[in-house]
Amino acid sequence: MNHLPAPELQGEDADQYEVIDHKYTHRLAQRPGSHVILKYQRDVVRHKPIADEILNSCLESNVLALDETPGKTGRKSKGKMQKGYFWCFYGDQDEMAFIFASSRSGNVIESYLENFEGVLLSDGYR
């Protein structure tokens, strides 16, 4: 397998990025009389300051909409995807931030809402 590092992790601002997952791709290389499948692993990165600032802006809103939606991400085992939930924070400045968690329990977001003082819009799932 060929590892292709993210260019963001190579520069002087590399400490502002973090690897959150890996993406795997395959390429068929044709040579006279043979075929070779090449597998590549690429880093999926997130820019920490931007993601954190957007989430903080949402949490400073007077009105915050919050909901979760199921999704599959990452590999649980060969041929199986890991199930989890994307939590969407929608602030009153039309900004959106997402976090991923393995549960849809309210405990996941309690720490985020600790200092929130506005109106929270939710579907009320317990």
Secondary structure in CASP SS format (residue, H / E / C, confidence):
PFRMAT SS
TARGET T0000
AUTHOR 0000-0000-0000
METHOD secondary structure of the structure
MODEL  1
M C 1.00
N E 1.00
H E 1.00
L E 1.00
P C 1.00
A C 1.00
P H 1.00
E H 1.00
L H 1.00
Q C 1.00
G C 1.00
E C 1.00
D C 1.00
A H 1.00
D H 1.00
Q H 1.00
Y E 1.00
E E 1.00
V E 1.00
I E 1.00
D E 1.00
H E 1.00
K E 1.00
Y E 1.00
T E 1.00
H E 1.00
R E 1.00
L E 1.00
A E 1.00
Q E 1.00
R E 1.00
P C 1.00
G C 1.00
S E 1.00
H E 1.00
V E 1.00
I E 1.00
L E 1.00
K E 1.00
Y E 1.00
Q E 1.00
R E 1.00
D E 1.00
V E 1.00
V E 1.00
R E 1.00
H E 1.00
K H 1.00
P H 1.00
I H 1.00
A H 1.00
D H 1.00
E H 1.00
I H 1.00
L H 1.00
N H 1.00
S H 1.00
C H 1.00
L H 1.00
E C 1.00
S C 1.00
N C 1.00
V E 1.00
L E 1.00
A E 1.00
L E 1.00
D E 1.00
E E 1.00
T E 1.00
P E 1.00
G E 1.00
K E 1.00
T E 1.00
G E 1.00
R E 1.00
K E 1.00
S E 1.00
K C 1.00
G C 1.00
K E 1.00
M E 1.00
Q E 1.00
K E 1.00
G E 1.00
Y E 1.00
F E 1.00
W E 1.00
C E 1.00
F E 1.00
Y E 1.00
G C 1.00
D C 1.00
Q C 1.00
D C 1.00
E C 1.00
M E 1.00
A E 1.00
F E 1.00
I E 1.00
F E 1.00
A E 1.00
S C 1.00
S C 1.00
R C 1.00
S C 1.00
G C 1.00
N H 1.00
V H 1.00
I H 1.00
E H 1.00
S H 1.00
Y H 1.00
L H 1.00
E C 1.00
N C 1.00
F C 1.00
E C 1.00
G C 1.00
V E 1.00
L E 1.00
L E 1.00
S C 1.00
D C 1.00
G C 1.00
Y C 1.00
R C 1.00
END
